[in-house]
Amino acid sequence: MSTFDNPFDPNRRLHRGGCSCGRHVSEAEHQADLQLQTQPVENEAKRYEGVVASAVMRAMFPQDAARRAFLKSVGAATAAAALSQFFPLKTASEAFAQGGPLEKKDLKVGFIPITCATPIIMAAPMGFYAKNGLNVEVIKTAGWAVIRDKTLNKEYDAAHMLSPMPLAITMGVGSNPLPYTMPAVENINGQAITLAIKHKDRRDPKSWKGFKFAVPFDFSMHNYLLRYYLAEHGLDPDVDVQIRAVPPPEMVANLRADNIDGYLGPDPMNQRAVYDGVGFIHILTKDIWEGHPCCAFAASKEFITTMPNTYGALLKSIIEATAFAHKAENRKQIAEAIAPANYLNQPPIVLEQILTGTFADGLGNIVKQPNRVDFDPFPWHSFAIWIMTQMKRWGQIKGEVDYAGIAAQVYLATDATRLMKEAGLTPPATTTKSFSVMGKTFDPAKPEDYLASFKIRKAS
């Protein structure tokens, strides 16, 4: 009897003989009949329930005759109900589905205090980690280099990272190479180019020569999107402007002190500059590339292979939190949860403007952009491939690049697909897609052609 067969079918046998179900003279005849009769399992939960029930029925009725007589006399439904009174099938099924006990329940996860980390942060105060048996301490961290180093040194079990960082770590760009993974995107969209209020009459990027810009990190979507935007307007980002890495919590202060002219940064820094009256939002990054990834949940390959059950529970918690954050009606509640000092340390009204998409732009306008920021965990391989083209474009990596291979190794789409379904989300059927950045189509199957099409670049 297969562990996935119905254990309450009196016509099936528990032990093999002739064929696996006992109704055919040979296994070949059984397989031929099975092709016609097998019905798909309704869902994974039902599959696990069947496995557990099969094991219990085998133990209770080692002889086929006794089991068949019992089932024929009381019926399958009554048998299942009776069995559940003596053995907690549901609890056992849930335990089976978890894949075993958690290897580690007390975890440390580092984050930068920005809205991109919303699912990772809110999963603590809103109980998503606890629901999955974890005690997670989310630790506010000063900057991305610190996040990277503390994670590599195993001070953090996992971390909020910029989506290019696991690629860079895996390839050994900016640090020693270490197999790293990105099982889930944290947010899409959610960034902006913010300029000092003194530049409100200099909206044409062609007039920005000599500007000093900040981005959070060299290996960030912010860096690549700012460079892309500048280059599309004819500016060489390595010649015509200065770009420096500034930790997000320090961006507004540097803008106020006139150390920089602007930044392409994460929220709440853009909205906080407006709130404080020191800057204005020039353009949302969604208007550069609609649906682009930004931040991510990341963990080392070692963590996910040595602690698979803990990893599964952690990723499930974050994807469930992401599904909750995706719903617009939950955004105000989330803003209140992540506003306190130990998380984002921001006025709730600033976070509400960002998360709801109704906000002041610093130029006297109230803008309504419901998808200013959104939350979609699927780690598209095509996102990784685009990022690597920009790494190569600006000289961070050289030579031949196994774009598809590295993307599949780092961006764990299979894990995300399974858990998205459990969280009520609908994952895509493929791992790659084409998209447009400032009107230019990107085909992930032709990364080198895309790279060669740019006039302004460092790549040889």
C-alpha positions in Angstrom: 0.0 0.0 0.0 1.4 3.4 -1.0 1.8 5.9 1.9 -0.2 8.3 -0.3 -3.1 6.0 -0.9 -6.4 6.4 1.0 -5.9 4.4 4.3 -9.6 4.1 4.8 -10.3 2.3 1.5 -11.2 -1.3 2.5 -10.3 -2.6 -1.0 -6.6 -1.7 -0.6 -4.1 -3.9 1.1 -1.6 -2.9 3.7 1.1 -5.3 2.6 2.5 -6.0 -0.9 1.6 -9.2 -2.7 0.8 -9.5 -6.4 0.6 -5.7 -6.7 0.8 -2.8 -4.3 -3.0 -2.5 -3.9 -3.8 -6.2 -3.8 -6.4 -6.0 -6.6 -4.2 -7.0 -9.5 -2.3 -10.1 -10.4 0.8 -8.1 -11.2 2.4 -4.7 -10.6 2.3 -3.9 -14.3 -1.5 -4.3 -14.4 -1.8 -2.2 -11.2 0.2 0.7 -12.8 -1.9 0.6 -16.0 -5.1 0.8 -13.9 -3.6 3.5 -11.7 -3.1 5.8 -14.7 -6.8 5.8 -15.2 -8.0 6.0 -11.6 -5.5 8.2 -9.7 -7.0 11.5 -8.5 -4.7 14.5 -7.6 -4.2 15.2 -4.0 -6.2 18.3 -3.0 -3.3 20.0 -1.3 -0.1 19.3 0.6 -1.9 19.3 3.9 -4.2 16.5 2.7 -1.2 14.6 1.5 0.5 14.8 4.9 -2.7 13.7 6.6 -2.8 10.7 4.3 0.7 9.8 5.1 0.2 9.9 8.9 -3.2 8.1 8.7 -1.6 5.3 6.7 1.1 4.8 9.3 -1.4 4.7 12.1 -3.6 2.2 10.3 -0.7 0.0 9.6 0.2 -0.1 13.3 -3.4 -0.7 14.4 -4.3 -3.3 11.8 -1.2 -5.4 10.8 -3.6 -7.9 9.1 -5.5 -6.9 6.0 -8.5 -9.0 7.0 -9.1 -7.2 10.3 -8.7 -3.8 8.8 -11.0 -4.5 5.9 -13.7 -6.0 8.2 -13.5 -2.9 10.4 -13.8 -0.4 7.5 -16.7 -2.3 5.9 -18.6 -2.4 9.1 -18.3 1.2 10.2 -17.4 3.1 7.0 -14.5 5.3 6.1 -15.8 8.5 7.7 -16.7 6.8 11.0 -13.3 5.1 11.0 -11.5 8.3 10.6 -13.4 10.0 13.3 -12.9 7.1 15.7 -9.2 7.0 14.9 -8.9 10.7 15.6 -10.3 10.2 19.1 -7.5 8.0 20.1 -4.7 9.6 18.0 -4.3 13.3 17.2 -4.1 13.0 13.4 -4.2 16.7 12.8 -1.4 17.5 15.3 0.7 14.6 14.0 0.1 15.8 10.4 1.2 19.3 11.2 4.4 18.0 12.9 5.1 15.7 9.9 4.6 18.7 7.5 7.1 20.7 9.5 9.7 18.1 8.6 10.9 17.5 12.2 11.8 19.6 15.3 13.4 23.0 14.9 17.2 22.7 15.2 17.3 26.2 16.8 14.4 28.3 18.1 16.3 31.4 19.4 17.5 33.4 16.4 19.1 36.8 15.7 18.1 38.5 12.5 19.7 41.9 11.6 17.9 44.7 9.8 18.4 48.2 8.7 15.7 50.6 10.0 13.9 51.2 6.6 10.5 50.3 5.3 12.0 47.8 2.9 12.5 45.5 6.0 8.8 45.7 6.9 8.0 42.0 6.7 11.1 41.0 8.7 10.5 43.6 11.4 6.7 43.3 11.7 6.9 39.5 12.0 8.3 40.0 15.5 5.7 42.4 17.2 2.8 40.9 15.2 3.5 37.3 16.1 4.5 35.7 12.8 7.7 34.2 14.2 6.1 33.0 17.4 3.3 31.3 15.3 5.9 29.1 13.7 7.7 28.2 16.9 10.5 30.7 16.7 11.8 33.3 19.2 13.4 35.9 16.9 15.3 38.9 18.0 15.3 41.5 15.2 18.4 43.7 15.7 18.6 47.2 14.4 22.0 47.6 12.6 23.9 50.7 11.5 24.7 49.9 7.8 24.9 47.3 5.1 28.6 46.5 5.5 27.9 45.8 9.2 24.9 43.6 8.3 27.1 41.7 5.8 30.0 41.2 8.3 27.9 40.2 11.2 26.1 37.7 9.1 29.3 36.3 7.7 30.8 36.1 11.2 27.6 34.2 12.3 26.6 36.8 14.8 23.3 36.9 13.0 21.6 33.8 11.8 20.1 35.5 8.8 19.5 39.1 7.7 17.7 41.8 5.9 19.9 42.5 2.9 19.9 44.4 -0.4 18.9 42.1 -3.2 22.3 42.4 -5.0 24.3 41.5 -1.8 23.8 37.7 -1.8 25.0 37.7 -5.4 28.0 39.8 -4.6 28.8 37.6 -1.5 28.5 34.4 -3.5 30.7 35.7 -6.3 33.3 37.2 -3.9 32.7 40.8 -4.9 33.6 43.1 -2.1 34.1 40.2 0.4 35.5 36.7 0.5 33.3 34.4 -1.6 30.8 32.4 0.4 27.7 30.5 -0.9 24.8 32.7 0.0 21.1 32.6 -0.8 18.1 34.9 -1.2 15.0 32.9 -0.6 12.6 35.9 -0.7 12.3 39.4 -1.9 11.2 41.8 0.9 9.8 44.7 -1.1 9.3 45.9 -4.6 9.3 49.6 -5.5 9.6 51.7 -2.4 12.5 54.0 -3.2 12.9 57.5 -4.6 15.4 60.1 -5.8 15.2 62.9 -3.2 16.9 66.3 -3.8 17.7 69.1 -1.4 14.9 71.7 -1.3 17.3 74.3 -2.8 17.2 72.3 -6.0 13.4 72.5 -6.5 13.9 74.5 -9.7 16.6 72.1 -11.1 14.4 69.1 -12.1 16.2 68.4 -15.4 18.9 65.8 -14.7 21.0 67.3 -17.4 21.6 70.2 -15.0 23.0 67.9 -12.3 26.6 67.9 -13.3 28.7 68.3 -10.2 26.0 67.0 -7.8 27.0 64.9 -4.9 24.6 61.9 -4.4 24.3 59.3 -1.7 23.2 55.6 -2.1 23.0 53.1 0.8 25.7 50.7 -0.6 27.8 49.9 -3.6 25.9 46.7 -4.1 22.4 48.0 -4.0 19.5 48.6 -6.4 19.7 52.2 -5.4 23.2 52.5 -6.8 22.3 50.7 -10.1 19.0 52.6 -10.5 20.6 56.0 -9.9 23.4 55.2 -12.3 20.9 53.9 -14.9 18.8 57.1 -14.5 21.7 59.4 -14.8 23.2 57.6 -17.8 19.8 57.6 -19.7 19.9 61.4 -19.3 23.5 61.6 -20.7 25.5 61.9 -17.5 28.4 59.5 -16.7 27.9 58.6 -13.1 31.6 58.1 -12.6 32.6 61.4 -14.2 29.8 64.0 -14.1 28.6 63.5 -10.5 29.9 62.0 -7.2 28.2 59.0 -5.7 29.1 57.9 -2.2 27.8 55.2 0.1 25.9 56.6 3.2 24.0 54.5 5.7 20.2 55.2 5.3 19.7 56.6 8.8 22.3 59.3 8.1 20.9 60.4 4.7 18.5 63.1 5.9 21.1 64.6 8.3 23.6 64.8 5.4 21.0 66.5 3.2 20.2 69.0 5.9 23.9 69.7 6.5 24.4 70.3 2.7 26.9 67.5 2.5 25.0 66.0 -0.5 22.6 67.4 -3.1 20.4 64.4 -3.0 20.1 60.6 -2.8 18.5 57.6 -4.2 17.5 56.0 -1.0 15.0 53.8 0.7 12.0 55.0 2.7 11.4 56.4 5.2 14.3 58.6 4.3 12.6 60.2 1.3 9.4 61.0 3.1 11.3 62.0 6.3 13.2 64.7 4.2 9.8 66.1 3.1 8.4 65.9 6.7 11.4 67.8 8.0 11.2 70.4 5.1 14.8 69.7 3.9 14.1 67.9 0.6 11.5 66.9 -2.1 10.8 63.7 -3.9 12.0 64.1 -7.5 10.9 60.7 -8.8 9.8 57.4 -7.3 11.8 54.4 -8.5 8.6 52.7 -9.5 8.5 55.3 -12.3 12.0 54.2 -13.4 11.2 50.4 -13.2 7.7 49.4 -12.1 7.9 46.3 -9.8 11.7 46.3 -9.3 13.1 44.4 -6.3 14.9 46.2 -3.5 15.6 44.4 -0.2 15.5 40.8 0.6 15.6 38.1 3.3 19.0 36.4 3.0 20.9 33.5 4.7 24.0 31.5 4.1 23.9 28.2 2.3 25.3 26.7 5.5 22.4 27.9 7.6 19.7 26.5 5.3 21.4 23.1 4.9 22.4 22.5 8.5 19.2 23.9 10.0 16.6 23.0 7.3 13.6 23.0 9.7 14.5 26.2 11.4 15.2 27.8 8.0 11.8 26.6 6.8 10.0 28.0 9.8 11.8 31.3 9.4 11.1 31.7 5.7 7.5 30.7 6.2 7.1 33.4 8.9 8.5 36.1 6.6 6.5 35.0 3.6 3.3 35.0 5.7 4.2 38.5 7.0 4.9 39.6 3.4 1.4 38.3 2.3 -0.1 40.3 5.2 1.8 43.4 4.2 0.8 43.1 0.6 -2.8 43.9 1.5 -3.5 47.6 1.5 -6.0 47.4 4.3 -3.3 46.2 6.7 -0.8 49.1 6.1 -1.9 51.5 8.8 -1.7 48.7 11.4 1.7 47.8 10.2 2.9 51.4 10.3 2.0 51.5 14.0 3.8 48.2 14.7 7.1 49.2 13.1 7.2 52.9 14.2 8.7 52.5 17.7 12.3 53.4 18.5 13.6 49.8 18.6 12.4 49.4 15.0 12.2 52.4 12.6 12.0 55.2 15.2 9.7 57.3 12.9 6.5 59.3 13.4 3.6 56.9 12.4 2.3 59.6 10.0 5.5 59.4 7.9 5.2 55.6 7.6 1.5 55.8 6.8 2.2 58.1 3.9 4.7 55.7 2.5 2.8 52.5 3.1 -0.6 53.8 1.9 0.8 55.7 -1.1 -0.9 59.0 -0.3 1.8 61.5 0.5 3.2 65.0 0.3 6.0 65.3 -2.2 7.7 68.4 -0.8 6.7 70.6 -3.7 3.2 71.4 -2.4 1.4 68.4 -3.9 -0.4 65.5 -2.4 0.3 62.5 -4.5 -1.6 59.2 -4.6 0.4 56.2 -5.7 -1.0 53.1 -4.1 1.9 50.9 -5.2 4.6 53.4 -4.2 5.8 50.3 -2.2 4.5 46.8 -2.3 5.5 43.4 -0.9 6.0 40.4 -3.2 8.4 37.7 -2.0 9.1 35.9 -5.3 12.8 36.0 -6.2 12.7 36.2 -10.0 15.9 34.8 -11.5 15.6 37.6 -14.1 16.0 40.1 -11.3 19.3 38.5 -10.5 20.4 38.5 -14.1 19.6 42.2 -14.6 21.5 43.0 -11.4 24.6 41.1 -12.7 24.5 43.0 -16.0 24.7 46.3 -14.0 27.5 44.9 -11.9 29.4 44.2 -15.1 28.3 47.5 -16.7 30.0 49.5 -13.9 33.1 47.3 -13.5 32.2 45.5 -10.3 32.6 42.1 -12.0 34.6 41.3 -15.1 34.9 38.5 -17.7 32.4 35.8 -18.4 29.5 35.4 -16.1 27.2 32.4 -15.6 24.2 34.6 -15.3 21.5 31.9 -15.2 23.5 29.5 -13.1 24.3 32.0 -10.4 20.8 33.3 -10.4 19.4 29.8 -9.8 22.0 29.1 -7.1 21.3 32.3 -5.1 17.7 33.2 -5.7 15.8 30.2 -4.3 12.5 30.4 -6.3 11.5 26.8 -5.5 11.3 27.4 -1.7 9.5 30.7 -2.2 6.9 29.0 -4.6 6.0 26.3 -2.0 5.6 28.7 0.9 3.8 31.4 -1.1 1.1 28.9 -1.9 0.7 28.0 1.8 0.4 31.7 2.6 -2.4 32.2 0.1 -0.2 34.0 -2.5 0.0 32.9 -6.2 3.6 32.3 -7.3 4.4 32.6 -11.0 4.8 29.5 -13.1 8.3 30.4 -14.3 11.4 32.0 -12.8 12.2 34.5 -15.5 10.3 37.3 -17.3 11.0 40.3 -19.5 10.5 43.8 -18.1 11.1 47.4 -19.0 13.5 49.9 -17.3 12.9 53.4 -18.5 11.3 52.1 -21.7 14.1 49.7 -22.5 13.2 46.0 -22.6 15.3 43.5 -20.8 15.4 40.0 -22.0 17.0 37.7 -19.4 17.9 35.2 -22.1 20.2 37.8 -23.7 22.1 39.6 -20.9 25.2 40.3 -22.9 23.3 41.9 -25.8 21.5 44.1 -23.2 24.9 45.1 -21.7 26.4 45.9 -25.1 23.5 48.2 -25.9 24.6 50.9 -23.4 26.7 53.7 -24.6 27.7 54.9 -21.1 29.4 52.0 -19.2 32.7 50.8 -17.8 32.4 47.3 -19.1 35.0 46.4 -21.8 
